[in-house]
Amino acid sequence: MRQLTYFIACSIDGFIGDPNGDASSMFGFAAEEYLEFLKAEYPETIPAQGRAALGLQDAANKHFDTLIQGRVSYQLALDIGVTSPYGQLREYVASRTLEKSPDPNVELISDDLVGRVRALKAEDSGLGIYLCGGSQLAGELMGEIDELVIKTYPQVYGAGMPMFGADFAVTDFTLDWVRTFDSGVLVRKYTRKR
């Protein structure tokens, strides 16, 4: 069974963006040491335009071959004219409002999201599924998330888009590892207790 990993950036207080989903204030903490970590360990999580700038066009996927993101997250790419932000992966966008995919590499999931994710998890592959965001999608898929990789930036938002847009429910995870960087970024990996 493949793993669904919520690989997400957030503020110290657990917000993945401002009330509109903008997290561009976090970009200033992408110092060289941290970028080298991402390039070496998680190159497939860097969007296509970033991969080109970092010389990673041909970098092999290490953890994921499939990506799921929500409509709000996908809209950030569409707003800058990018229809396939993660072309190095099979891309799925969960949306009840998009009627047709703007890109042949992007498949829309408009209903039975949990069923579709379970089918993807059951596929025969040595690589997992990258849950890119956002908040509502992560909340809907909480029962399917196997791992968390949380990139915490040294900022407090006070309010905004939470990591999980869901009702209250306690879910336990085990800490696997922690990496700290001179820029103040902290990356933690957790595995769900089942």
N, C-alpha and C positions, 0 to 999 in steps of 0.2 A: 504494500500500500504506500503510495506516494504521500509526502508530507506537504501540508499547506502551511507556509511560513508568512506571518505578518511581519514584513521588513519595513520599518517605519521610522521616520524622524519626528522628534517631538521636543517641546520645551521641557524645562525642569518640572513644571507643574502639569505635564501630560497633555498639552495641546499640540495638534499636528498642523495647525495653521490659525490664522486670525479668524474672526467670525465668517469671513468669505472664503476661507481655505488657503489664503496666501501665506506661504512660509518662507518667502524670499529673504527675510531678515536672518535666517539661519545660514544662508550661503556664505556669509563672511567668516564662518568658522571652518570652512573647507580648506584648511592649511595643508601643506605638502605632505606631512607625516600621515594625516588622516586620508588624504586622497590616495597615497601609496597603499594604504591598507585596503581601501575599496577596490582599487585596481587589481591588487593581488588576490584578494579573497572573494570579492563579490562583483566582478566586472560586468556581469549581465544586468545588474541593478542600476547601472549608469545609463541614462537615456541616450538615444542614438546621437544627438547633436553633441553631447558631452563626450561620448566615446570617440567621435571624430576628432574633437579638440585634444583629447588625451592620447591619441594614437592607438586606440583599442578596437578599431574596426574589426579586426580578425581575432580578437581575444575569445578563447573558448569559454562556454558557460560552465561554471563550476558547481553551482547549487541548483539552478532552476532552468527549465526549458519552456515554462508556461507562466503567463502573467494574467492576473485578474485585477481589474481596477474598476472603480465606480465612475459614474457619469460626471460627477463634479471634478474628480481628479483628471479624467480624460479631457474635460473641457479646457483645462489649463494648457494642454498641448494644442488643441484645436484653435485656441485663441491666438497662438503664434504661428498658425499655418502648418502644424505638424499633425498628420493623420495616423502615423504609426510610430509613436515615441519609443517603443521598445521592439524594433524590427528584428532584433536578434532572438526574440522569443515568440512563441505563439501567444497572441494577444486576445484577451476576452474583456469586454466592457459590459458591466451590468447596468442596464438602462431600461427604464420603462418609457422614456420619452424619445429616444432616437429610433426612427423607423427603419433606417437603412444605414449600414456601415459606410463611412466615407473612405475606407481603405480595404483592399482585399486581404490584408494580413490581420485585420481586426474583426472578430466575430462578436456579435451582440448576444447577450443573454437577457431576455426580456421577461421570462417567467421561470418558475421552479429553479431558482438560483442554487439552493442547497442540493437539489438532485443533480444539477449539472456539475457542481463542484465535486460531489461524491463520485460521479462518473469519471471526472478528470483524475481524481485521486486513485481510482481503481485501474487506471491505465498502466501498462507495463513500460516503465521508464526508470532509469537510474537517477534521474533528476526530479526535483520537486517543483512545487507551484509557489510562485511569488505573489502574495497578496500585497498590492502596492498601496492601496487606500481606496477610499477614504473611510471616514468615521462611521457613516451609516452602513456601508458594506461590511466593515469589520464587525459591527454589532450584529448584523444579520447572520454572519458566518462564524460567530464566536464558538458555536458547538463543533465546528469543523477545523478550527485552528489548532495545529499540532505544535508549532514553535513560534516564538516571538524573537525577533532581532530588533532591539530598540536602540536607535541612535539618538541619544539625549544631548541637546545643545544647551550651553550655559546661558539660557535666557528664561525669564519668567514672563508669560503672556498675561496672566491674570484672568483672561477669558478667551474664548475662541472655539475652535472645533476640537472636541475631545478625541482621544485615540479610539474610543469605542462609543458610538451612538447607540446605546442599548439600555434596556431596563436593568435595574440592580440585580446582579447575580454574582456570587463569589465563585471564582474559578482558580484553582491552584496550579502553579507552575513551579518547576525546579530550575534554579540558576545553574547554567552550564559553564559560562565563562564571562569575564569582564575585560574590556580593553579601555585604557584611558589614553588620552592624547594631550599634548602640550597646549593645544588650542582650547582645552576645557571640554571637548567632546568626550562622551562616555558611550561605549557600545556594549550592550549586554545581550546574551543569548539565553533564552529560557525554553524548556521543554514542558509541555503540558503533562500533568499527572493524570493518568487514566486509571 
